[in-house]
Amino acid sequence: MATMRTWHVVHDIATKVRYSVLGTTFHPPTEDFPTPTVAARLSTTFEFSRHSIPLIARRLYLTSQPPGKVPDYTEDSNIGILSSVGSRRPGSGFLRGSSKSEAVLARSTSLISSLTSTFAQPFYSSLKGLAKLDRPAVTALSTDAMLYSPSVVGLRRDDADHFDMTDDDFDGELDAIPADPTTKDLEVPLAINAQNQRAMGEYVAPYVMNVLSAVPVHAGAFRSASYMTPEWELNGIVRGTMKSRIARALRLFAARGNSTLVLCAFGCEEGTPIDVVAQIYAELLACSTKSEDVNDGEFKDIFQKVIFAVPGKLHAMFRKTFEMRVYEDELIRSLEIC
């Protein structure tokens, strides 16, 4: 007997989006967060992915559901996403086709509702205030302020997302019927890929994640504004500021109960070398504690799983540098024991 598939299924996400917006929290640069403590017998699992953040978040959410369980969208998520803010405008040009990580998130999720809410205004006001300063170097270093958006709802599939392609929410058949005639507009895809004529930005069953928006150092602009300063000193300032800011984001993730993180190549789009970002992540998340840098090892085995979303040509270099930095740390420790 042939089974009839629906063209689309209606999901009411209004309550969850409202919850996410009302929970949006601005954290000023002066706010401190507690140092996380290691849970008993926990060892962090690291993964390196070439996929986009929305794809990874959707896979994590769907695979975390027990078999046969209907996802409960009123539950808080334990999946934390680091979003690199690349503009003083919410969404970083997501409507103009920007490929920045924040723009990709804004197009695929309800994040823009949080970013444009009154709760987010202090965050963007601080960025605009920095831009008005007549001190380009200070503006380029940006701010330690952060914005936390809980339970952001994912609702679209990006073009590279082929996870769980057999789901009814992926591709309706020509003989399928609408699940609800009042939602006929959902049958129209967001866009069509000109090369393969496949639908882009299709609606998918909702999934949730927590998004932490932070601003990386604009390393290229900082170097241009500080051309009189020796290069070694500039590199040290950029690295130190970036490491402190990433550590601050990780503390907030831990304080909000996130056990699984999806981290981007934070700051690379703004000019920080990929090897520097990989080393910083390794030192904070996987290396041992060192007296010369109190942040090293602070987050070792704090989180259950960490996935690095580094697509394209940067992926291989990022992974190699991360693993080599961890190996170097292990080698030094073994020599100290001997």
N, C-alpha and C positions, 0 to 999 in steps of 0.2 A: 504494500500500500504506500502510495506516495505521501510524503509529509509536506504540508504547506508551511512555508517560511514567511514571516512578516517582513515587510520592507524596512520597518524601523520599529523600535520600542521606545515608548515615552518614559523618561525618568524625570521626576520632580526634584530638582536640585536647589530650588529657591531657599529652602530652610538652611541647607548646608552653606550656601554662598553667604547668606545673611550671618550665619554663625562665624564664618571666616572673616567677614568684614568687621563685625563687632569685636572680634578677638585680636584684630590687628594692633600691634604694640610698637611704639617708637621707643628705642633705647638710645638716649643721648650718649655722647662720647665719654662723659664723666662717670657713667654708671658702671659699677663693678659687679662681677659675677663670681660665684663661689668656685673654688678649685674642685674639679670632679674627683670622686673617689672610685677606685677600681672595684668592680663587682667580683665576688668570689668565683674562681675557676673560669673566668671569661678570657677568651683570646680572640682578638679582632681578626676577621677574615677580610682580605683585600682582593678586590677585583678591578680589572682595567678594561674599560669598554670603549668601543668606537662609536657607540650609538648616542642618540640625543638624550637629553635629560628627561623629557616627557616619556619617551619610550621605556627608559630604564625604570622610571617611577611607576608606570603602568604595569610593567612586568612584575616588579616587586610587590605591588599591591595585590595583583591577581593571584600570584603564587603563594602569598602569605595567608590566603583564605583557606580554611579547612575544606576538604572535599565535600561537595554537596551543600555547603553553607551559602546562604544568600548574603552578599556583602551588606553590612550595616553602615550606612553613610553618616549615621549620627555619632559613630565612635571616633575618637581622636586618632590621628595617624601617628605612628612612631617613625615615619620616614621623613628625614630632614633633607631639604634641597638647598644648596648654596647658590644664590643667584647673584651674578656679578652686574652691578648697576653701572651702565656705561653712558648714562645721560642724565641731565637734570629734569627730563620729562619722563613721567611714568611709562614704562613699557619700551623705552629706547627705540622709538620709531617702528613699533610692531605693525602698524597699519601700512607702512611704506615698504614692507618686505625685508626689513633688516634681519640679518642672520646672527646677530648677537644673541648670546644665551638667554638674556632677559626677554628679548623680543620673541624668541621661539616659545618660551614659557607663556608669555602673555597671549600669544595666538592660540595656544593649545589648552589653556586652563582659564579659571576664573580669577587669576591673579590680578588682572587689571582692575577688578572691582575693589580689591584691597588697596592697591597702589593709588587709586584716585579717591579714596575715602577721606573724610576729615581726620581720621586717626593717622593718616600718612602725611598730612600736610606739614607737620614740624620737620619731618625727614627731608622733604624736598625743599623746604624753606631754608634749611641749613646748607644744602648744596648750592642754592641760588645765592645765599649770603657769601659763601666762599668765592663764588665766581665774580662777585663784585669787588673783591679785595684787589688792591693794586700791588699784589705780591704773587706773581705767577708761580713761584716755586712752592709757596704755601698752598695755593689753590691746587696745584698738581698732586701734592701729597694727600689732598682731600681730607676726609674725616673718619673717625672711628664710630660715628653714629650708625645704627643698624635699624632695620625694620623687620619685624617678625609677623608673618601671616600664617596662622594655623589653619589646617584642614582646607587648603586650597583644592578646588575641584577640577580635576582633569576631565575634558569633555571632547577633545578632538584628537585625531590620529595624525601625526606628521607623515610626510611622504615616504620616509624610510622605515616606518613602523609596520613590520609584517608579523608581529607577534600574535599568535592565536588567530590566524587568518580564517579558520573555519567557523568562527563565531558568527551568529546571525547579525551582529552589529557591524560586520566588516563590509559585506557586499550583497546587496539585495538582488534577487533573481528577477527576471523580466516578468514572470508570472506571479510574483508575490503581491500581496495586498497590503495597503497601509494598516498599521495597527490602530490608528486613530485619525479619521479624516480631518480633524481640526488642527493637525500638525503637518499638513501637507508640505509646508515650506521646508521641513527637515529632509525631504527627498532630494533636494537640490544640494549638490556638494559645494563647498566653499570655492573650489577652483579645479581646473582640469590640467593635468600634466601634459604639456604640448608634445612631449616625445612619445609617451606610451598611452596617452588618452585615458589614463586612470584618474579616478577622483582623488583630489587632495583635500586634506583637512576634514575628513569624514567624522561625523559624530560617533562616539564610542560610549559604551557603558561607563558611567562615572567612576573615577578613582580619586583618592585623596592623598595629599602630601602636605607637609609643612614647609614653607618657603622663607628663608632668611635672606633678605636683600642687604648687601654690603657693597661698599665702594672701594675698588682697588686703587693703588697708587697709579697715577698716569705717568709712568716712568719716562716715556718719550718726551712729554711736555716738561717734566721735572729736569731732565738733562739739558734741554734747550734753554730753560730759564736759569740754569746754574752752570753755564758754560765756563765760568771762571774757576770753578771748583775742580780739584783733581778727580780724575775718573774713578780711582779706587775709593775715594771718599763718597762720591755719588752712589756708586754701587752698594756701598755699605749702608747708606741711608735708606735706599730703596729696599734692600733686603731686610733690614731691621724693621722698617715700618710695615712691610708686607707680612713679616712673620708675626709681629705683634697683633696685627689686625686679624689674621687667620686664626691665631690662638684665641682671640676674643670671640670670634664667631663660633669656634668649637666649644668654648665654655657655655655660650648661650644655648647651643644645641643640647649639650649635656644637661643644663639646668632645666630645659623644657621637656626632658624625657625622651629625646630621640635616640633610638638604638641603632638605626640604619641610616647612613648618610650617603648622599650622592653629591660629589664635589666636582666642580668644573675646574678648568685650567685658569684659576682666578688671577686676573691681572695680565694674562698673556696678550689679550686683545689691545691692552693699553701700553705695551712695550716691555713688560717684565719678561726676561728670557724663560723659556719653558723649563730649562734645567734648574733654574733658581726656584721656581714654584715647586717642582718635584722634590728638590732637596728639603724645602721648608716643610712640606707635607710629611716627608719621611722622618724628619727630626722631631716633629710634634707628635706624630701618631705611632711611630714604630721604633724609634731609637730609645736608648736608655737615658736616664736622667743624668745631666752633667752640671757640675757646679758653675762652669763658666757661662752657661745660659740656662736660666731657671725654667724656660719654656720647654726645653728639650725633654722629651719623654713624658710630658704632662698628661698626654691623652693616650698613652700606650695601654691597650686593652680596656679602654673606657667604653668603646662602642662595639656592638656585636658584628657589624659589617660596614665596610666603607667601599664604595664603588667610585672610581674616578672616571668621569665622562670626558674623555679627551679624543675627539674625532679627528680624522684627517691625518696629515703628515706629522702632527705633533705627538701622535699616540706612541710610536715606537721610542722616540727620544725620552718622553715622559716616563714610560715604564722602565726603561733601562736605567735612567738616572735615579729613580726612586729605589729600585732594587740594589743598585750599586751603593747608594748611601746607606742603606740598611746593612748590606754586607760589610761595608767599611766599619760601621759601628760595632758589629758583632766581632770582627777581627780585632779591633782595638780592645774590646772587653776580654777576649780570650788571651791576648798578650798580657793584659794587666793581671789576670789570674795566675799566669805562669810566672 
